[in-house]
Structures are given as structure tokens and as C-alpha cells.
């Protein structure tokens, strides 16, 4: 167990040295020889500690003579990881404390093992004294007077920065907490089967998946979309290597479907990585149509290529292209343009914790300028009478409805469908926005 906790500790150290994106995936690939239970435990410790870092640091700072920012990084992450276990898992407190002290010693901090022991034992005693055993027991550490400052209180309750909880309050008022609750819940994955598969072919694949776990459940609206828990390593699922499905959220699928792509259409996806929308669009336009799938770097383009290779999409061409730069040779060249612009990502912060950790207050404004630069270039590529899908994975009006208004007022587009704002507390989907416009 110490070794398993040590792997999670090392992953947390990596997250502090830069972006946390992709770390846990790389770590689990490195230790792929571990059994599924151990890998699930590492993932839980890593993601849970990152998820709850703001709350954990608040509690530790109130009970430690040394603030978390001034602690040795190893000790800080041992305490965070251990406190996460005490507050959000069913692990026995005595075991958590003992393993944490042992881990501190093994990492060369014997002199600080008493410090670790004292803090965790005191917090364990507070939990025990409260008598609370449910998953909300961490709330005993949040004083009632915090509720006088809603952004601060929601920040500590859901472990998002105050400038983010403030946005939700500004946009949704009292509903903000409902949305934050949904974003913080464990989400099922969405398996989007290829649209050309018939019911029998999908059924056979589902049956094979079900042999080693819970059977995926069909979505109530979209017949080729299924939702599932506990599927383990997606790459090892039946049908993955054969390209029978793609992991894609319902909100993204809905947006592409709203374009009503016809057979033979010529489509441009301007900010395409990892390629899910391009792939679905390529299935709708079929062999007579084509998709040009672009993104800003070779790294992002390679991700798209890897996905279209696995799914054997022969009608997609991948280009490295900066969407904010105008390419006059493509003027009015496409029947449909997909413009899923870079955004603040507030609709997916529950699944992509690095967004909440890295998004600064000033980024909320600078992203608007970038979006307009991309819009100014990409609206030119739509044929007269053609369609533009404008979408984001955020919930801010400034990035959504206001930008759609900008497109209509400056370039004369008319709204064909929408605007549609999808929220995670409505049904099982990401926070997402889309509008289909006609030129």
C-alpha cells in the first residue's frame, strides 16, 4: 500500500511542477502491470486530492503552525492526500495516519513525521467527535459565518477558486450551487457508437463489454449513445481497436447533430482536437463528403490523426493551422464550418480539474479577444447559404450569447437553431453552449 500511495504522491508532485493535464494517464500507463484495484486507488487519490485542494489547504492552514504554502512539497502533498482520505473516503483513520507517517519517513522526512502525525490525529479526533460519517463530513470544518460571502463559501465547499464560483453566482444566482454540485459529482463516461452501425452490431458490442463489468445503458434521446460506469481501461474494451466507438459527451454530440449535415457536404472543423466532432461530422457527410480538421499545433493534429486512424475515417484531412489567422484561399469554400472556440472551460471543470487550477481571473477577459480573432477569420470560410456551428464548453454569456450577437451584427449571419445552453444539473451532460447560424 505504501508503494501505491507513493506513486500517487509522485504524481501530485508532478502536478505542482506544471500543468496537471495528462499526468495521471501517463502514470497509470507506466504502471500498467498493477491490478485494476491498485490503479483505481492511485487515480482516486490523485484526482481527489487535486479536486479538493482548495478545501484541503483551508482546513490544514487552520490546524497547522506552518501554512501549506510554506511546507516542504512532499509533506504538503502527504497531508493533502491523507486529509482527502480522512474526509472523502471510508479508509480507517488509524491506517491513514500510520501510512502517512511511514511515507514521510521513507521519503527522508523522519524529523517531520511527528508533525504529520499530530495534524492528522487531531483532525481525525475532530471528525470522530462530530459523529458525522457521511460524505459531507468535511463541512464541519467550514464555519457558518462563511455563508455571508457566497463566492468564498462555495469556493471552499466545492474547491473551486473564488473568481470561478463568482462567475457561476453572477450567471445563475441561487442555481449556482446546484450546477457546482453536478459538476463535482462522479460522471459516467459516454460511449458514442458509429452512426453506420445497426442495432444488432451495437448490441453485440454491448454484450461483450458487459461480460467484464456493468452493462452500458442507452441514452434516452440519442440511439447510438450509451453511458457507463466502471469500464476500466477504455483501450481494452471490445470494439475499441476496431473503431466501433468514440468516447464523446452527449453535449458535443448534440451540437454536431444540430448542424443537420447532409450527405456530400464539405465541412471545416477549425479547432478540432481531439477530433470527436470531425469524426461524427464525417459519418454524417459520408464518403461523398469531406472534413478538413484543423488545430494550432502538430501535437494537437497528431491526436486527431491517431483517432481518425483508429476509427478508419478516410474522408478527413488534418491540417496544422492557427484558426485566428485568415486563409483567403478558403473563402466561402465550405458548406458547414464547426467553430468550437477556445474558452474558459467552465462547463467541464468537474472532469478537467486542471482548468480550475490554472484558470486565472485575467484569463476570463483575454479569452474573449482570442475568440473574436478566430471568429473574424473563420466566418469567411462559410459558403453563402452555408452553416456555422459556434460552440463552447463554458457557461458564460460573454463567451456564448454575446459572441453569437457579434457574429450576427458584424457579419450578417442569422440564427438557424439555438442558442442552446446545456447545464449539468439538467441531465447527464457537460456544461455546453451551441448555436447554428446561416450565412
Secondary structure, 3 states (H helix, E strand, C coil): CHHHHHHHHHHHHHHHCCCCCCHHHHHHHHCCCCCHHHHHHHHHHHHHHHHCHHHHHHHHHHHCCCCHHHCCHHHHHHHHHHHHHHHHCCCCHHHHHHHHHHHHHHCCCHHHHHHHHHHHHHHHHHHHHHCCCCCCHHHHHCCHHHHHCHHHHHHHHHCCCHHHHHHHHHHHHHHHHHHHHHHHCCCCEEEEECCCCCHHHHHHHHHHHHCCCCCCEECCCCCCEEEECCCCCHHHCCCCCCCCEEECCHHHHHHHHHCCCCCCCEEEECCCCCCHHHHHHHHHHCCCCEEEEEECCHHHHHHHHHHHHHCCCCCEEEEECCCCCCCHHHCCCEEEEEEECCCCCCCCCCCCHHHHHHCCCCHHHHHHHHHHHHHHHHHHHEEEEEEEEEEECCCCCCCCHHHHHHHHHHHCCEEEEEEEEECCCCCCCCCEEEEEEEC
